[in-house]
Amino acid sequence: MKVLFKHLSNEPKKLMILGSSCSPVTEPMAQTSREFDLVQLSYISASPALSKRDIYPNFFRARSSETLRILPTFEIFKRFNWTRIALISETNKNLYILLTNQIIATANRTGLVDIVVSAGFDTSEDPGQALLSIKKSSVRIIYAGFYPASGRKVLCRAFHLNLKPPRYVWVGQGWFTTPFWWRNPSGGDVVVGNSKCNDSAMDEMVQGYFSTDPLDISQRADPTVSGMTPMEWIEAYNRYRNNGPYALYKGAMKFASFTYDATWAIAIALNNSIPHLAGMDKTLQDFQYNNKMFLKIFKSEMAKVRFQGVSGPLAFTDTGDRFGVTIIKRIQRASFKEITIGLYYDQSARVVWNDSIRLKWGTRDNRVPIDFPTIRQEEEAVPLFLYILMVVFTSIGIILALSFLIFNYYYRENRVMKLASPNINNAIITGSILCYASVIFFGMDSVTLGIHYQSFIVAACWIRQWLLMLGFMLGFSALFAKTWRLHVIFSNKTGKSKVIKDKQLYAFIAVIVIIGIGILVAQAIIDPIFIEERNQTEVPQDEEDIIVIHVIMSCKNNNPVLWQVIMLGTNGVLLAYGLLLAWRTRNISIAAANDSKYIGLAVYNVCIFSGTAVLVGFAVSQPAIRFGMIAAFIILSTTGSISLIFVPKILQIKEKKAVNTLHNAGEMTPFGIETGRLTSNLQNQKLPLEHTISSEQKINELEEMVNQLQSTIDGKDDNIKQLQDEIIQLKSEISAEKKEPES
């Protein structure tokens, strides 16, 4: 800026400003030239910011803005059917901030591409996080905006993140002047954080790199505005720069043509201004700063400039940007040479592809890389064979429960079953059947059943919860009700007979079940069940171009932990009360009525399986594993519980029948001997009862012995009657024999 002010302050007056090259310098210069009402023409500044006419009203440029490379780049995407891309750019460089915004705006306006992710990084920082976000998005086409130094860091980090060609395609700037710009210019490895990349790794990253850049040398053989053809101009320029100190600037060849054409544009604009000034009796020598008339004429003539330059056709847009030709290039594999694959004409928005070039992709069968993996959606469900298997096991369990129900009804008058409360047993069996039935609804889903009505699946969720909750509470409340009656009777110390009828037990059961219904109804009103759909993504190792999305549908509510605590807490209190009753009735010796030992085992069985099922429900998300384990736990715990209650009863009745058979087989045994054995046994048992157990236990033992004696007496009544009949018959025979001699 100091140099600019120096030149503006010195004679002669400067009619226009040519320059500068870099956009960060050109921007403040263009704002300054505006204050002097000077037209400024830059030869290579490409920042999109310079297109803002409200800030830079007098600015023109001979090299097109970076924004004019957006549509040519989109043509690359269009040619290869790439519709989804990712953006990555430097966030502390005004050029790329504005360019990124323009890319997004153009994508939204044209609808040609969908920008899946836009990531940025600071020049001084590691671009790893930005690249990770791109990798997570799974998009394969990466549109990059960076200067060479930052670009090397991006490519090196991308190498270590496996964002490598040919699976990933990189598209970026083409104006980098240094050959092999992706390698470390100082030699050695490119270092990013703790990662290093040698030349071989960096070479791999630029295989197939696409770029767009303004055409610097016209491909036409016609003479340009200077009278020289482009090739003649190149020869003249090479002779010029090979002389003396100019040889130091050989690297500027890429931008020299734009500078040459910019000089011609100023000359033509000034030359065309002379007639207008002459009509006002003015000449170029009359120019003064801040003269609006001169500014208007110069600006108007500059906007009209059109000619065939060394860099191709030159014309300006309304915003002072250049209409030109954009060259579309690609670094060919192995050779690392940039080959021209197409030309885009800005003014006509037309692209001409070089179809003579066969692109080498490095893929299987040289297929064009895809922009995004193919998505295959799979709804996770319970496998049909597993569902059928569990339904079969459930059916076996229900058949077992029905068998116990038939057995309970058939032997309802048997003394063993009478003591076990057969009516209450029916409630236990009904509860177990409800628990079994819940398994059927646990496995129901839209895929297994082929039913895709969400309301049906929600109904299945409700039904299984109600069946399991009420089945559990009905079964265990009935079991504990029997034990409660036993506890009340044998803990009665008033001396008065206390009778607990079945209807009182039914009331006990009803209270527990109503509590369960109340909890379920409250949940239905406050926090109803809904279907939650979750997605889990998987990339098969053998199919990298496919993403499998597993859709998992599950029954949920807003506060699952709260309702689990309420339900498990209620059932836990019920089980704890049952254990307390079992403990208090453990010494009652009436085996047919006392289930305390089996209650303890049943509760242990249920706690183990239920606790594990709850953990599985929260921790396992795979429907097949989840259903298989929960169904198995329900079936095992239910089968174990009802078996512990009814199998001992079956064995007791079977044993009772065996005892009766032995009694019948021993009918001819002298009754006195058998009675003596029982009496002796009773006497032998009295001593330990008197000395080793409490009075309450003694009463229980005595009652049991009375029952045993009564059973023995019942078995001997028939023997006594038979013996009496035999005595009467013998007496009749003896009496008949005595009468025969008298006659």
Helices and strands as residue ranges (DSSP letters): H 2-9, E 16-18, H 23-35, E 39-42, G 48-51, E 59-61, G 66-69, H 70-79, E 84-90, H 94-110, E 114-121, H 128-137, E 141-145, H 148-160, E 169-173, E 190-192, E 195-197, H 199-205, E 210-214, H 230-241, G 244-252, H 253-278, G 284-286, H 292-304, E 307-309, E 312-316, E 322-323, E 325-331, E 338-345, E 350-353, G 364-366, E 374-380, H 384-410, H 415-419, H 422-442, H 446-449, H 454-490, H 502-526, E 530-538, E 546-556, H 560-584, H 596-619, H 623-665, H 671-692, H 695-742
